[in-house]
Amino acid sequence: MESPQDRAGPDAAAAAWKRFSTARIPAGLRVEYWEEHNTKALIGLDIRTLEGGALQAEELNVYFPSLRFASVRGSSQIVERSQRLIARHPTGDIAIFFALGGEAFFYHADGMLLLRRGQAVLYDADLPFVRGFSHGVREFVLTLPREEFMRLSHGAPLREPLVFDFAAGDGGAVGDAAATSLASLIDEVFIHPPADLVPVEQEAFGLLEQLVARALGTDQNSAHRRALQAIERGFSHTGLTRAAVAREAGVSERQLARLFARQGRSFAEVVASHRLRRAESLLVSGPSMSIAEIARRCGFSTASSFSRAFRAHAGVTPSEVQRASAAQGD
């Protein structure tokens, strides 16, 4: 039987393409071989299966002078890159994972992201993470050396995962143009392997430069807009949370706080502003509506908390605004 090293094949310098499959590996050795392949060909991982059956996995890798692409399919599994594993198998790479099917969770040092089909996450492969695929994994992966990333980012490090829409997925979001083009380029490489990989890599670097610029610059504005849209949709619900808005915006809660801080207002202040503006509108347009009903419609947990917040905001009570509005109507 071939050893894991034999099955993984030669290093990237020896061959541009590499294919791996668990199909002909005994069930009891599949996880071991799958881990060994990923360590040599892509990113070292500790892998656990989620169902009783034998692991099924396949991967096609293509190597450029600097970049690496992979097309990955597999049954449900959890993959972990712990600090201990990173110390044993550092990559020096930044990775982008493009989700082509299902949902996957992504745990990192600052929290958890839920990634749906049509989303990509950009992350430093030498920072710890855990990824889980309850319905199986189907994705593209791109890795680039950290020094290349630093060149593209003009020295800005990647400390937290950044999420992009690259296709109209389950949420129907419009994809980031550079991420969409990059996913299409990777797909085309696997469907129609090019005779010359150099122009493909140059095109990929151009798209990466756009993506990184938005991720660490103007893309912050896009995330802020997504957060505002999530607040506009959900401010009337008392259960609206910072965590829920962060998920909608595709950032961590810490990133969300920084996005609002750059605009000079906190998350809580923005939510309160939406609620109070809506309440003022209802007080003027519906003077017969009870204060408790207006509070409920605007996301306040109680009428008393609404009254306190409104008085602090407007200098008058909700009842006073209602009475003034009714008097004008008369």
N, C-alpha and C positions, 0 to 999 in steps of 0.2 A: 504494500500500500504506500501511496505517496505520503511524505511527511507534510505537515502544514507549510513548511518553508518551500518545498517543491511545488505544492499546489498554488501558493501565493505567486510564484513566478519570480522573474528577475526584477531588480530595482528599476525605477522609472527611467534611468539613463539607458537601460538595455533594450527597452521596447516601449513604443508609444501607446500600445493598447494592451489591456489585460482583462480577462473575463474569469469570473469565479461563480460557482454554483454549488449548493449543498446537495443537489439532486442525487449524486452517486456516492455520497459520503454516508457511512453508517450513522444511524440516528444519534447514538450516544456520543459521537465525536463532532457533531455539526457545530455546536456552539464554540468548541475549541478552535475548529478550523476557521469559522467565521470571524472570531476575534483575531486570530493570527493574520488572516487576510487583511482585515482593516488596519491592523497595526503596521503592516508593511506597505499597503497600497494607498491608505487614506489617513485615518485617524484612529489611534489605539483606543479601544473601548472595552469595558466590562459589560457583558451582555447576559440578560436573563430572559427566558421565555415566559409568556403569560398564559399559555394554554397547555393542555395535556399532550398534544401531539408533538411530533418532532419539528424542530425548527426548519423552516423553508426560507432560503435567502439566495439572492443572486445579485451580482454587481458587475457592471462594465465600467472600466476605468480608462481614461485617455490622459496622457501626459504631454504637456507642452514644456518648453524650456523653463517657464516659471509657474504657470497655472496647472491645476489638475481638475478635471471634470469626472464626475461619477454618476451613473444611473443606478439607483438602488431599489430593489423590491424585496419584500420579505413578509413573513407572518408576524403576528403580534409579538412585541418584545419591548423590553426596557433596556436602554443603553446608557451607560454612565461613564463619565470621565472625571474621576476623583483626583484630588491633589496628589495622592500616592501614585496613581497611574500616570499622571502628567510628569511627575518626577522621574519615573522609569522610562517613559516614552514621550518626551517633548516633541512637538511638531514645529514650533516656530511659525505657525500658520494662522491666518484668519480664514474662517469658513462661512459660506452662505449655504443654507439648507432651503431648498424650494419644495414646499409640500404639494404633491401632485394628487393626493387623495386622502380622504378621511380627516380626522383631527389628531393632534398630538400635543401633549403637554411638554413644557420646557421649563425645568427648574434651574435657577441660577442663584448666585449669592444674594441677590436683592429681591427675590420673589419668584413668581410663576407666571408664565404666559401660556395661553391656549391658542395654538396655531391651527387654522382651518385650511382647507384646500384653497390654493391660490394665494397663499402668503409665504413669504420668505423671511428668514431670520439671519441676521449678520452678527457673528460673535467670534471672540478670540478663542481658538481651539485649545489654548493652554490656560484657560480659566475653567474651573470645575462646572459641570452641568450634568443634569439627568434628563433624558428625553424618553417619553413613553408613547407607544403606538398600540392602542387597544384593538384596533381593527386592521392592523398590518401597516407596513411602511411602504410608501411609493414616493420617491423623491429624487431630485437632482441635487448634487453637492458640488460646490466649487470651492477650492482652496487656493489661497495665494500667500506667499511669504510675507511675514509681518513687515519686513523692511520695504516691500513694495506697497503695502497698505499705508505705511507711514509716509511714503513718497506721495501717494495719491491724496492723503489727508493733510499734507503739509505739516506733519509732525504731531497731529492730534491723535492721541491713543484711543482705542476702543475699549471702554471699561464696562459697558453694559450691552446686552443684546438690543439690536434695533430691528424692527419689523417693517416689512414692505408688502403691499399688495402687488402681485405681478400678473394677476389674471382676475377675471370676474368669478370669484369663488362662491362659497355658500352664502356669504353676506352680500354679494352683488356689488362689492366695492370696485371702483375703477382702479386699474393697476397703475403703479408708478411706471412711467415710460421707459426709463433705463432698466428697471428690474424686469419689465415685460420683455423688452428686447433681448436682455441677457438670457432669460429662460428660453426664449425662442431660439437663440443662437445655440445654446447647449443642446436643445432638442434636435435641431438640424444636424449637429455634429454626429449624434448617435443614429439618426435615420439615414443620413447620407454622409458617411465618413469622407472628409476631404483628403485630397492627395497631398496637400501642403498645409500643415498646421500653423505655420507662422502667421499668415494673414488673419486666421481665426483668432489667434491669441492677441494680435494687435487690436482687432475689433473688440474683443472682450475687455481688454484694458481700457479702451475708450469709454465703454459703457460702465465699467467699474468706477472710473474717475467721476463720471456724472453721478452715479449712485452714492459714492462716498461723500461727494460734495454736498449732496442734499441731506445725507444722513447726519452729517456733523455741522451743517450750515442751514441752508434754506429748508431742508426737510423738517427741521424743528418747527418751522412755521406751519408746515402741513400737519404735523402731529397736534399742534395747538388748535388748528382749525377743526380737526377731527374731534378733539376734546370738547370744544365749544359746541359742535353739532350734537354730540352725545348729551351734553347738559341741556341744550335746547329741547331735545326729544324727551329727556327724563326728569326735568326739574320738578314736575308736578307730582312725582312719586316720592313719598317720604323715605323710601328705602334706597334712593340714589346714593351710591357710595363712591369714594375716590377710587377704590379698586376697580369698580365696574367701568368708570370713565377711562381709567388707564388702559383697561383691556380694549375698549372701543377705539382708543387712540393708538394702540399698538406700542405702548411704552410701559415702563415700570412706574410704580407709584412715586418713586424718588424722581424719575425723569419728569413725570407730570408736574410735581411740585416746582421743579426748576423752570419748566415751560411757563407756568403762570407767574412765577417770581420775576422772570425776565420782562413780563408785561406789566409788572407793578401791582398785581392783585393776586391774592391767594385763591386756591380752589374754592374754599368756603365762601369767600367774598363774591366770587363770580356766581355761584349757585344762588346765594342770597339775593344778589342783584336781579337775577332772572325772576325769582319768586316774588320779590317785592314789586317789580314793574308789572307783572301779571296781576298781582293783587290790587294794585292801584287802578288798573284798567277795569277790573271787575267791580270795585267799589264805586267807580264813576258810572259805569254802564249798567250795573244791576243793583240799584240802591235797595231793592226789596230782598236781596239775597242775604242770608244770615252770615254773620262774621265767621261762625264755625264752618259753614259750607265753603266760603271763600278760602279759609285757611286750608281746608282739605284739598281743594282743587289746586292750590298753589304749592303743595308739598310740605306744609307745616304740620308737625305732629299734633299740636293742640292749638285751640283758639287763643289761649293766653300767650303762648310763645310767639304766635303770629302778631298779636297786638303789641308786645314788647319790641319785637324787631321792627315793626312798621313805625312805631312812635320814635324809635331811635333813628330811623332812616328819614322820616318826613317831618318830624317835630309835632305831629298831631296824631290822634288815635284813628283807627279805621272807622269807628262810629262817627267821629266828627266829619270825616270825608264823606261818608254816606249821607249824613244829614245835610251837609252843604250841597251835595249833588241833588238830593231830593228837593231842596228849597229852590234851586235854580230851575228844576223841571216844573215846579209849580208856577 
